[in-house]
Amino acid sequence: MKRIAAMLLLALGMLAANVLPSAADSMQSSSMMTTMPKCAAGDPVVGMNMMTKMYMTHDQMKAKMAGMTQSQMQAAMTKNHVKMMCQSQAKAMGGKMMTKPM
């Protein structure tokens, strides 16, 4: 049950980061917007739950966060310690890709 909740919240963070890029200029106080990494070509941005060390791709995040508001997404990311990072960094930290959507 905890894993399902963690994956859902990780998905929320990824969707928020990718759906709202145009809002970054007007929302500099938002930690989600200011922590989006710039990754090398072929090294996608992923959202990793820092407690479970599981990360999700953009498509997985979009599927999980459909219908959520921006504030719900931000709250979920904060509560579950989701950090946006390059996939190579997530792997270097021992992160594992979530293979099955929860």
N, C-alpha and C positions, 0 to 999 in steps of 0.2 A: 504494500500500500504506500509506504514511504517512497519507494522508487518511482511509482506511478506519479505521485505528486511532484517529485523532484523533476521528472522528465517533462511534465506539463509546464512547470514553471520555467524550465530551461527553454522550452519552445516559445514561451511568451517573450522571453528576452530577445531571442533571435528575430522573431517577427517584428517586434518593436524597433529593433535596430535597423531593420531593412525597409520597413514600411514608412518610417518617419525621417528619412535622411534630410529632406528639405526643411524640416523643423529645427535642425541642429543650430542654425545661426540664431534663431530666436529663443532657443532654450539652452543657452550655455551653462546654466546652473544645473541642468539635468546630468547626473553622473553617467547615465546610460549613453547619452549623446557624446559626451566629452571623452569617453573611453573607447570609442570605436577604433580599432587598430587599422593601420594601412599595411596590408600584406603583399608579398611578392606575387607575381603572376603565377597562377597554378596552386597557390596556397590560400584556400578560402578562409573567410572569417567563420568561426564557429562560436557557439555559446557553451561554456563548460560550467557545470555545477562543481564548485570548488570543494564541496564536501564529499560528493560521490565519485568525482573524477570521471564523470560521463559527459560527453558532449554531443550536440546535435547539429545537423546541417541546416542551411537556410530553408530548404523545402520541408524538412521535418518540423521546424519551428512554425512555419506558416500554417501547416496543417493543424497543429496543436492550439494555435492562438486565434483562430478564426472567431470573430465575434467579440473579442475582448477590447476594452477601451485602453487608451494609452496609460492612464493612471493605474489600471489593473495590471498591465504588463510591467510597469516600473515597480510596483509594490511586490509583485511576484519575484522579480529578479533580485531585489534587495533582500527579501525574506529568505531566499534560497541560495544566496551567495553565488549568483550566476555572473560570470565574467566573460566578456567578449574578447576573443584572441584569435590569432592565426592558428590554423590546424597544426602546423609544425610545432608551435609552442605548446599546444594542448598535448600532443603526443610526447614531447620532451618532458612534460610534467607527469607523465604516466596516465594520461587520459585515454579513455576507450570510447570509441564511437558507439552510440546507441544504434543497434541494428534493427530493432523492432519498435515501432511506435507504441507507446503505452496508452 
